[in-house]
Amino acid sequence: MLVVCAPNAFKGSLTAAQAAAALASGVRRGGADAVTRAVADGGDGTLDVLVGAVDGRITEAVVQGPLGNPVTARIGWLSTTEAVIELADAAGLRLLSGSKLNPLAASTRGVGELIGLAIDAGAKRIIVGVGGSATTDGGLGILESLGAIFRDGDGNPIPDGGGATAWVGHADIGPALDRVRGVSIEVAADVDNPLTGPTGTAAVFAPQK
């Protein structure tokens, strides 16, 4: 008998590859054959799974972390023009301890920096895994880092973070659209929650942030 061991990552304990190897070890001790196929759902581990599937490569860059601190994040390359970015690498829960979680201040700006770096390096298709974030800014930080301009009702710049989204009185996303023109950006996620309502992202995911 052949058993396919294809788990997702166990958040905070095992990567998908580690979990697959542990499962396969148990299967083989039981007398069956096993193959491992790590999987991902758009959250932590997505970059490693996709890059590993095609024997791609990974580059690193220092970008802004969720609370403005510099972090080393990765860009995975499936080919010379196809890149994978894991939002959690630059704006993830795993970058903050429980006492530092601050969804009203946390920003996705570093994710936009990664997108810009990938474009500069020749990416024409970018897959962004959006799970595991510590942020609630709706991608405002991503857009700003790509050139979008947001102002409050008095014309003043707004600060980073989810709390600032309530202050937006003017938005010019034209510069960001120009920055990504000609590039396909795809979002990898395993949920389809609307923004609001009892099953909305605000109600379902806010407690983890």
Disulfide bonds with the S-S distance in Angstrom:
none
